[in-house]
């Protein structure tokens, strides 16, 4: 005898919101009426018994206290519900064992992962500064030239305090010897001196708050540097 649509039965694993547990129910093809359900202790070793054993054998060893729940969705983001329209949740329980991971993805698609139980925090420092944009914080520009009065004797590139944020120093292109750039006491002696050694046309960029802190020395008298600084 042919089986008509009204005689079809479907076996579904559903979530009973009243009992707070998964149950195996037999429903109609439309999924609207529960015809029966698998008992807690089936007496025969049937397919349903094996299914019941499988479900009851899934145990999370982390503990028993419920610490949260995760709503289940499919690959396109549609919520998965049981036969009667109730939402399905996966419960996470407390304990020391890692029972899952949270997957975080940045706007650029870079993945960030962290073990469940450890909170991922982004901390913004308190204050009045703008945190939504980044500025270059340079508002002015200046320049200068300095030559060494006595080879082997260091001297500052400026004669008085000059506030700055960045300075670009270049050895003069017609220099015949070497220029050393550094702090007070810098020495241009090749191989045994100190600071950064520049030859004709070489340059260096330094972040400083005062140009008076930058010194130069030369291996040849009256040779020096030119510089541009930002304030």
C-alpha positions in Angstrom: 0.0 0.0 0.0 1.3 3.4 -0.9 2.2 5.8 1.9 0.4 9.1 1.5 1.6 12.5 2.7 -0.6 12.3 5.8 1.0 9.1 6.9 4.7 10.3 6.7 6.5 10.6 10.0 9.7 12.4 10.7 12.2 11.8 13.4 13.7 15.0 14.8 16.0 16.0 17.6 14.4 19.0 19.2 15.0 21.2 22.2 12.3 21.1 24.9 12.3 24.6 26.4 10.3 23.4 29.4 12.5 20.5 30.2 15.7 22.4 29.2 17.1 19.4 27.3 17.2 17.8 23.8 14.6 15.2 23.0 14.0 12.9 20.2 10.5 13.3 18.9 8.4 11.8 16.1 6.5 14.5 14.3 4.3 14.9 11.2 5.8 15.8 7.9 4.7 19.4 8.6 6.4 19.3 11.9 3.4 20.7 13.8 2.3 17.8 16.0 4.4 15.6 18.2 3.2 12.1 17.8 5.6 10.6 20.3 9.1 10.9 21.8 11.9 8.6 22.8 11.6 7.6 26.4 14.4 8.1 28.9 15.1 4.4 29.3 14.1 2.5 26.1 14.0 -1.2 26.6 15.0 -2.4 23.2 18.4 -1.9 21.6 16.9 -0.1 18.5 18.2 2.7 16.4 16.4 5.1 18.7 18.1 3.5 21.7 21.5 4.0 20.0 20.6 7.6 19.2 19.6 8.2 22.8 22.8 6.7 24.1 24.8 9.0 21.7 23.0 12.1 22.9 23.2 11.4 26.6 26.9 10.4 26.2 28.0 13.9 25.1 29.3 15.4 28.3 31.4 18.6 28.8 33.9 17.9 31.5 34.3 21.5 32.5 31.6 21.5 35.1 27.9 21.8 35.7 27.2 25.5 36.2 25.7 27.2 33.1 27.8 30.2 32.2 26.2 31.2 28.9 24.5 30.0 25.8 25.2 30.3 22.1 22.4 30.7 19.6 22.8 28.3 16.6 22.7 29.7 13.1 23.5 28.1 9.7 26.1 29.3 7.2 24.0 32.1 5.8 23.1 33.5 9.3 19.6 32.1 9.5 18.7 31.0 13.0 18.2 27.2 13.5 15.0 26.3 15.4 13.4 23.1 16.5 10.2 21.6 15.1 7.9 24.0 17.0 9.9 27.2 16.3 11.8 27.4 19.6 15.4 28.7 19.4 18.2 26.2 19.8 21.1 27.0 22.1 24.4 25.4 22.9 25.1 25.7 26.6 28.7 26.4 28.0 29.4 25.3 31.5 32.0 26.6 34.0 35.3 25.0 34.8 39.0 25.1 33.9 38.9 23.0 30.8 38.8 24.8 27.4 35.5 23.9 25.8 35.6 26.1 22.7 37.1 29.1 21.1 35.7 32.5 20.0 36.6 33.6 16.5 37.1 37.3 16.0 37.7 38.9 12.6 38.7 42.5 12.0 37.2 44.7 9.3 40.2 43.8 7.1 39.5 40.1 7.5 42.4 39.3 9.9 41.5 36.6 12.3 42.0 36.9 16.1 41.3 34.0 18.4 41.1 33.6 22.2 40.3 30.7 24.4 36.8 30.7 25.8 36.9 32.0 29.3 39.4 34.7 28.7 37.9 38.1 27.8 39.4 39.9 24.9 39.6 43.6 25.9 40.5 46.7 24.0 41.4 49.5 26.4 41.4 53.1 25.5 43.4 55.4 27.8 41.3 58.1 29.5 41.9 61.7 28.8 40.9 64.5 26.5 42.9 63.6 23.5 41.0 62.6 20.3 41.1 58.8 19.9 39.2 58.6 16.6 41.8 60.2 14.4 45.6 60.5 14.2 47.3 63.7 13.3 50.9 64.4 12.2 51.3 67.0 15.1 53.9 68.9 13.1 52.9 72.6 12.6 56.1 74.4 11.5 59.3 74.0 9.6 62.8 75.6 9.7 66.3 75.1 8.4 69.9 76.0 8.9 73.6 75.4 8.2 76.5 74.7 10.5 80.2 74.2 9.9 82.9 72.9 12.2 85.3 75.6 13.5 88.0 73.1 14.6 88.3 69.6 13.3 88.2 67.1 16.1 86.1 69.4 18.3 82.4 68.8 18.6 79.9 71.7 18.5 76.0 72.0 18.5 74.3 72.6 15.2 72.6 75.7 16.7 73.9 78.3 19.1 70.8 78.5 21.3 67.9 76.4 22.4 65.6 75.7 19.4 62.5 73.6 20.1 61.8 70.9 17.4 60.2 67.5 16.9 62.2 66.2 13.9 65.5 67.2 12.3 66.9 66.0 8.9 70.7 66.5 8.8 72.7 66.2 5.5 76.4 66.4 5.1 77.3 69.2 2.6 77.7 67.8 -0.9 81.2 69.3 -1.3 82.6 67.9 1.9 85.9 66.0 1.4 86.0 64.4 4.8 83.6 62.8 7.3 81.0 64.4 9.6 79.9 62.7 12.8 76.4 63.4 14.2 75.5 62.7 17.8 75.3 64.2 21.3 77.8 66.3 23.2 81.2 64.8 22.9 80.7 63.2 19.4 84.0 62.4 17.6 84.4 62.1 13.8 87.6 60.1 14.0 87.1 57.3 11.4 86.9 53.8 12.8 87.4 54.8 16.4 85.1 57.8 16.8 81.4 58.0 18.0 78.0 59.1 16.6 76.8 58.4 13.1 79.4 59.1 10.3 78.2 61.0 7.2 80.1 61.5 4.0 79.2 64.1 1.3 75.5 64.0 0.6 74.7 61.4 3.3 71.7 62.3 5.6 70.2 61.2 8.9 66.8 61.9 10.5 66.5 62.4 14.3 63.5 62.9 16.6 64.5 65.5 19.2 62.9 68.2 21.3 65.7 70.7 21.0 68.2 71.2 18.2 70.8 72.4 20.8 71.1 68.7 21.9 72.5 67.7 18.5 76.3 68.0 18.0 78.6 67.5 15.0 82.3 67.0 14.5 84.3 66.9 11.3 87.6 65.4 10.1 88.2 68.6 8.0 87.9 72.1 9.3 85.1 74.3 8.0 83.2 71.4 6.6 79.7 70.8 8.0 76.0 70.1 7.5 72.8 71.6 6.3 69.5 70.7 8.1 65.7 71.0 8.0 63.6 70.7 11.2 59.9 70.4 12.0 58.2 71.9 15.0 
